[in-house]
Amino acid sequence: MKQTLLIKHAVSGRLFYDSRKSEIRYAVGEADGGWMFRIETERDQTVEELLKRKDELNVFIFREYDDQPTLKTWYYVGNGPVQYDDKQSLLTIYAGSRIEYYPHEYSE
Amino acid sequence: MIRKNSAAERHVTDLGWLRSLPLYSFGDYQDDSRTGFGVMRVCNDDYVAPGRGFGAHPHSDMEIVSIVLKGRIRHEDNLGNVVVSGFGEVQRMSAGSGVIHTEFNDSSEEELRLLQLWFMPRERGMKPSYEAKAYAPSRLDGALLPVVSSHPGESGAALIHQDLTIYLGKLAANESLTY
């Protein structure tokens, strides 16, 4: 199974993170009734741009399998919180809910 | 500040199957000086090739209006809605806390042209909803017809969760309207 993390601006589609294009040290797990993303990164331009748009994020996990269809999970960040910790060089994104979907189940 | 944007200066995104003219930052067009006007965040003039469209993707906290100018669009979402609309019909989707949908040109022969308009909602985290409304195209002639409104009343307009009304009108050459 191949797992991809994708974070984009929900309105303009601007890409912040795509683990297919560059290595991202991250973890995601359940927390406080939702899900917490922890991304290890230096405070750079991407972090600054993301924080400016922290109320409008689309966060995805794609799971691609050899023997079954790709499962996409979209996380509703809403008002987050979305924060950056300079001491730990850690970006945290909290999502209160999520929707899992199989793209192939929708007609084209 | 009000800035007049001429049609000629609009960015054009051409993906082969999609030719899109966004007024504000969208997709490959990113301009931090053009990210919306008031509550309007997206204003795309889209031309979609026959049988092509936008695969399953999410939206949240956005009022999304699709106005078909030519051809037919097929909308499908995880709320169970499957609707085909043509000229004379308007679709409104309130993404709220999250919705997954697709939009495709329902024709295998005719190009689809539609306006995609996104507005910030009055409040965030609303329950997602969708509706499609029809109007008689003849009512556009020399008039401003409300097709989406926060107070649709008996007008037949679609309900939007924001303080705005979208009017459509069709004017003959040299004809004018006073609003």
Interface residues (C-beta under 8 A of the other chain):
Chain A: A10 V11 S12 G13 R14 E56 N58 K72 W74 Y76 G78 N79 S97 I99 Y101 P103 E105 Y106 S107 E108
Chain B: Y24 S25 F26 G27 Q30 T35 G36 R41 V42 G53 G55 A56 P58 H59 S60 D61 M62 R74 E76 N78 S97 G98 I100 T102 F104 W118 R124 G125
